[in-house]
Amino acid sequence: MSELFLVEVPVAKDASQETLQPLFDQLADVARQATGELIEVQYGRDLGLVYAIFEHRMAEVLDGLLRARNIEFTEVVPVQLVGPTLEEVKARRGAANYLVEWDIPEEIGLEQYLASKKAKAPLYANVPETTFMRTYVRQDAIKCLCLYDAPDEDAVRRAREAVNTPIDRLTRIGE
């Protein structure tokens, strides 16, 4: 049975789509070689990080193939998708333009986080100019990545305030 895995790859903060394309191609090749799928790749400009979401059966296989390609990365960690279905994400790849990282407090477990997320989701309607797209929460509940379509950073901040959830890191994604 396949799972979703997050891989974070540090890159230059001034990287462009053109300079990152070879990395994106390598990540897609790793997914194919592993008989998995690269679901999405997002470049956090202000953080100098590429976030890759893979669908695969085993983290160890992805880890080994990434190392064999000499791709520098933090770790391969299982994540859970919150919001749309995986099929919806695949159909709408991209579409977000801001990414929020939140380091989940130690006392909040995965189930508590998921319940809170579900309960607070309707509050996003209070900030209609911002659309919550999806979240990837680490299975170990250390942090989550929330993706938004918004006109600017202030709109993302207002959306996070509406759901009473902090921001540890906020970055524009894409080009």
C-alpha positions as YAML, in Angstrom:
chain: A
units: angstrom
residues:
- id: 1
  name: MET
  ca: [0.00, 0.00, 0.00]
- id: 2
  name: SER
  ca: [1.35, 3.40, -0.99]
- id: 3
  name: GLU
  ca: [1.97, 6.27, 1.38]
- id: 4
  name: LEU
  ca: [2.87, 9.91, 0.90]
- id: 5
  name: PHE
  ca: [6.37, 11.06, 1.80]
- id: 6
  name: LEU
  ca: [7.87, 14.52, 2.16]
- id: 7
  name: VAL
  ca: [11.43, 15.20, 1.07]
- id: 8
  name: GLU
  ca: [12.93, 18.65, 1.68]
- id: 9
  name: VAL
  ca: [15.89, 19.65, -0.50]
- id: 10
  name: PRO
  ca: [17.91, 22.76, 0.41]
- id: 11
  name: VAL
  ca: [18.63, 25.03, -2.57]
- id: 12
  name: ALA
  ca: [19.84, 28.57, -3.16]
- id: 13
  name: LYS
  ca: [17.33, 31.25, -2.14]
- id: 14
  name: ASP
  ca: [17.86, 32.99, -5.48]
- id: 15
  name: ALA
  ca: [17.21, 29.87, -7.55]
- id: 16
  name: SER
  ca: [14.94, 30.15, -10.56]
- id: 17
  name: GLN
  ca: [12.61, 27.72, -12.28]
- id: 18
  name: GLU
  ca: [15.28, 27.30, -14.95]
- id: 19
  name: THR
  ca: [18.07, 26.45, -12.48]
- id: 20
  name: LEU
  ca: [15.78, 24.15, -10.47]
- id: 21
  name: GLN
  ca: [14.38, 22.23, -13.44]
- id: 22
  name: PRO
  ca: [17.24, 19.67, -13.47]
- id: 23
  name: LEU
  ca: [16.53, 18.93, -9.78]
- id: 24
  name: PHE
  ca: [12.79, 18.60, -10.47]
- id: 25
  name: ASP
  ca: [13.61, 16.22, -13.34]
- id: 26
  name: GLN
  ca: [15.86, 14.15, -11.06]
- id: 27
  name: LEU
  ca: [13.13, 13.93, -8.44]
- id: 28
  name: ALA
  ca: [10.64, 12.78, -11.07]
- id: 29
  name: ASP
  ca: [13.17, 10.19, -12.30]
- id: 30
  name: VAL
  ca: [13.65, 8.91, -8.74]
- id: 31
  name: ALA
  ca: [9.88, 8.48, -8.43]
- id: 32
  name: ARG
  ca: [9.68, 6.58, -11.72]
- id: 33
  name: GLN
  ca: [12.70, 4.42, -10.89]
- id: 34
  name: ALA
  ca: [11.10, 3.58, -7.55]
- id: 35
  name: THR
  ca: [7.80, 2.74, -9.33]
- id: 36
  name: GLY
  ca: [6.15, 5.51, -7.38]
- id: 37
  name: GLU
  ca: [4.90, 8.96, -8.31]
- id: 38
  name: LEU
  ca: [6.08, 12.50, -7.68]
- id: 39
  name: ILE
  ca: [2.84, 14.17, -6.58]
- id: 40
  name: GLU
  ca: [4.12, 17.71, -6.41]
- id: 41
  name: VAL
  ca: [7.22, 19.83, -6.04]
- id: 42
  name: GLN
  ca: [7.10, 23.29, -4.49]
- id: 43
  name: TYR
  ca: [9.98, 25.75, -4.20]
- id: 44
  name: GLY
  ca: [9.92, 27.89, -1.05]
- id: 45
  name: ARG
  ca: [11.82, 30.93, -2.27]
- id: 46
  name: ASP
  ca: [12.29, 32.70, 1.05]
- id: 47
  name: LEU
  ca: [13.41, 29.51, 2.79]
- id: 48
  name: GLY
  ca: [15.64, 28.09, 0.07]
- id: 49
  name: LEU
  ca: [13.83, 24.75, 0.16]
- id: 50
  name: VAL
  ca: [12.26, 22.48, -2.38]
- id: 51
  name: TYR
  ca: [9.39, 20.42, -0.96]
- id: 52
  name: ALA
  ca: [8.74, 17.18, -2.84]
- id: 53
  name: ILE
  ca: [5.78, 14.93, -2.11]
- id: 54
  name: PHE
  ca: [6.16, 11.34, -3.30]
- id: 55
  name: GLU
  ca: [3.66, 8.53, -3.39]
- id: 56
  name: HIS
  ca: [5.42, 5.21, -2.73]
- id: 57
  name: ARG
  ca: [5.35, 2.09, -0.61]
- id: 58
  name: MET
  ca: [8.65, 2.45, 1.27]
- id: 59
  name: ALA
  ca: [10.65, 5.41, 2.56]
- id: 60
  name: GLU
  ca: [13.85, 3.33, 2.49]
- id: 61
  name: VAL
  ca: [13.62, 2.86, -1.28]
- id: 62
  name: LEU
  ca: [13.19, 6.58, -1.90]
- id: 63
  name: ASP
  ca: [15.98, 7.39, 0.54]
- id: 64
  name: GLY
  ca: [18.37, 5.01, -1.23]
- id: 65
  name: LEU
  ca: [17.56, 6.30, -4.70]
- id: 66
  name: LEU
  ca: [17.93, 9.94, -3.64]
- id: 67
  name: ARG
  ca: [21.32, 9.16, -2.07]
- id: 68
  name: ALA
  ca: [22.41, 7.26, -5.18]
- id: 69
  name: ARG
  ca: [21.67, 10.42, -7.21]
- id: 70
  name: ASN
  ca: [23.68, 12.53, -4.72]
- id: 71
  name: ILE
  ca: [20.63, 14.68, -3.98]
- id: 72
  name: GLU
  ca: [21.14, 16.50, -0.69]
- id: 73
  name: PHE
  ca: [17.98, 16.26, 1.41]
- id: 74
  name: THR
  ca: [16.93, 16.28, 5.05]
- id: 75
  name: GLU
  ca: [14.96, 13.02, 5.34]
- id: 76
  name: VAL
  ca: [12.16, 11.00, 3.80]
- id: 77
  name: VAL
  ca: [9.23, 11.34, 6.17]
- id: 78
  name: PRO
  ca: [5.66, 10.04, 5.90]
- id: 79
  name: VAL
  ca: [2.94, 12.68, 5.69]
- id: 80
  name: GLN
  ca: [-0.82, 12.71, 5.65]
- id: 81
  name: LEU
  ca: [-2.77, 14.83, 3.19]
- id: 82
  name: VAL
  ca: [-5.47, 17.02, 4.75]
- id: 83
  name: GLY
  ca: [-8.11, 18.78, 2.68]
- id: 84
  name: PRO
  ca: [-8.65, 17.49, -0.84]
- id: 85
  name: THR
  ca: [-8.28, 13.91, -1.97]
- id: 86
  name: LEU
  ca: [-5.05, 12.75, -3.53]
- id: 87
  name: GLU
  ca: [-6.84, 12.51, -6.89]
- id: 88
  name: GLU
  ca: [-7.88, 16.16, -6.57]
- id: 89
  name: VAL
  ca: [-4.32, 17.21, -5.80]
- id: 90
  name: LYS
  ca: [-3.03, 15.29, -8.81]
- id: 91
  name: ALA
  ca: [-5.62, 16.97, -11.04]
- id: 92
  name: ARG
  ca: [-4.73, 20.47, -9.78]
- id: 93
  name: ARG
  ca: [-0.96, 20.17, -9.34]
- id: 94
  name: GLY
  ca: [0.42, 23.50, -8.30]
- id: 95
  name: ALA
  ca: [-2.28, 26.19, -7.92]
- id: 96
  name: ALA
  ca: [-0.94, 27.37, -4.54]
- id: 97
  name: ASN
  ca: [1.32, 30.38, -4.22]
- id: 98
  name: TYR
  ca: [2.13, 30.46, -0.48]
- id: 99
  name: LEU
  ca: [3.36, 27.80, 1.91]
- id: 100
  name: VAL
  ca: [3.18, 27.99, 5.70]
- id: 101
  name: GLU
  ca: [5.23, 25.76, 7.96]
- id: 102
  name: TRP
  ca: [3.97, 25.31, 11.49]
- id: 103
  name: ASP
  ca: [6.04, 23.43, 14.06]
- id: 104
  name: ILE
  ca: [3.30, 21.62, 15.93]
- id: 105
  name: PRO
  ca: [3.75, 21.83, 19.72]
- id: 106
  name: GLU
  ca: [4.90, 18.59, 21.30]
- id: 107
  name: GLU
  ca: [1.74, 18.23, 23.38]
- id: 108
  name: ILE
  ca: [-0.46, 18.12, 20.25]
- id: 109
  name: GLY
  ca: [-0.64, 14.65, 18.69]
- id: 110
  name: LEU
  ca: [-1.65, 13.79, 15.15]
- id: 111
  name: GLU
  ca: [-5.26, 12.92, 16.03]
- id: 112
  name: GLN
  ca: [-5.73, 16.12, 18.02]
- id: 113
  name: TYR
  ca: [-4.23, 18.15, 15.15]
- id: 114
  name: LEU
  ca: [-6.52, 16.51, 12.59]
- id: 115
  name: ALA
  ca: [-9.62, 17.07, 14.74]
- id: 116
  name: SER
  ca: [-8.71, 20.72, 15.29]
- id: 117
  name: LYS
  ca: [-8.00, 21.24, 11.58]
- id: 118
  name: LYS
  ca: [-11.40, 19.81, 10.66]
- id: 119
  name: ALA
  ca: [-13.23, 21.92, 13.24]
- id: 120
  name: LYS
  ca: [-11.49, 25.17, 12.24]
- id: 121
  name: ALA
  ca: [-11.64, 24.71, 8.43]
- id: 122
  name: PRO
  ca: [-15.00, 26.56, 8.05]
- id: 123
  name: LEU
  ca: [-13.39, 29.68, 9.59]
- id: 124
  name: TYR
  ca: [-11.35, 30.21, 6.40]
- id: 125
  name: ALA
  ca: [-14.59, 31.65, 4.95]
- id: 126
  name: ASN
  ca: [-13.86, 34.76, 7.06]
- id: 127
  name: VAL
  ca: [-10.97, 35.54, 4.69]
- id: 128
  name: PRO
  ca: [-12.56, 35.01, 1.25]
- id: 129
  name: GLU
  ca: [-9.59, 36.37, -0.69]
- id: 130
  name: THR
  ca: [-7.50, 33.43, 0.54]
- id: 131
  name: THR
  ca: [-8.12, 29.83, -0.45]
- id: 132
  name: PHE
  ca: [-6.79, 27.00, 1.70]
- id: 133
  name: MET
  ca: [-5.53, 24.43, -0.80]
- id: 134
  name: ARG
  ca: [-4.14, 21.53, 1.24]
- id: 135
  name: THR
  ca: [-1.96, 20.51, 4.17]
- id: 136
  name: TYR
  ca: [0.66, 17.82, 4.52]
- id: 137
  name: VAL
  ca: [1.10, 16.94, 8.18]
- id: 138
  name: ARG
  ca: [3.99, 14.75, 9.23]
- id: 139
  name: GLN
  ca: [2.84, 11.44, 10.70]
- id: 140
  name: ASP
  ca: [5.05, 12.14, 13.72]
- id: 141
  name: ALA
  ca: [3.14, 15.45, 14.16]
- id: 142
  name: ILE
  ca: [6.35, 17.49, 14.28]
- id: 143
  name: LYS
  ca: [5.16, 19.99, 11.68]
- id: 144
  name: CYS
  ca: [2.73, 20.62, 8.88]
- id: 145
  name: LEU
  ca: [2.95, 22.36, 5.53]
- id: 146
  name: CYS
  ca: [-0.15, 24.32, 4.57]
- id: 147
  name: LEU
  ca: [-0.59, 25.59, 1.03]
- id: 148
  name: TYR
  ca: [-2.69, 28.61, 0.12]
- id: 149
  name: ASP
  ca: [-3.74, 30.60, -2.92]
- id: 150
  name: ALA
  ca: [-3.71, 34.22, -1.76]
- id: 151
  name: PRO
  ca: [-3.07, 37.69, -3.17]
- id: 152
  name: ASP
  ca: [-0.26, 38.41, -0.68]
- id: 153
  name: GLU
  ca: [1.39, 37.39, 2.60]
- id: 154
  name: ASP
  ca: [-0.96, 39.55, 4.66]
- id: 155
  name: ALA
  ca: [-3.96, 37.61, 3.35]
- id: 156
  name: VAL
  ca: [-2.29, 34.35, 4.39]
- id: 157
  name: ARG
  ca: [-1.61, 35.79, 7.84]
- id: 158
  name: ARG
  ca: [-5.26, 36.83, 8.16]
- id: 159
  name: ALA
  ca: [-6.36, 33.31, 7.18]
- id: 160
  name: ARG
  ca: [-4.09, 31.78, 9.82]
- id: 161
  name: GLU
  ca: [-5.45, 34.22, 12.41]
- id: 162
  name: ALA
  ca: [-9.02, 33.26, 11.41]
- id: 163
  name: VAL
  ca: [-8.29, 29.61, 12.25]
- id: 164
  name: ASN
  ca: [-6.19, 30.63, 15.28]
- id: 165
  name: THR
  ca: [-3.11, 28.77, 14.07]
- id: 166
  name: PRO
  ca: [0.39, 30.27, 14.17]
- id: 167
  name: ILE
  ca: [2.95, 30.61, 11.41]
- id: 168
  name: ASP
  ca: [6.53, 29.54, 12.04]
- id: 169
  name: ARG
  ca: [7.70, 30.09, 8.47]
- id: 170
  name: LEU
  ca: [5.91, 31.65, 5.50]
- id: 171
  name: THR
  ca: [7.23, 31.62, 1.96]
- id: 172
  name: ARG
  ca: [6.07, 32.40, -1.52]
- id: 173
  name: ILE
  ca: [6.24, 29.27, -3.66]
- id: 174
  name: GLY
  ca: [6.78, 28.85, -7.35]
- id: 175
  name: GLU
  ca: [8.60, 31.30, -9.54]
...
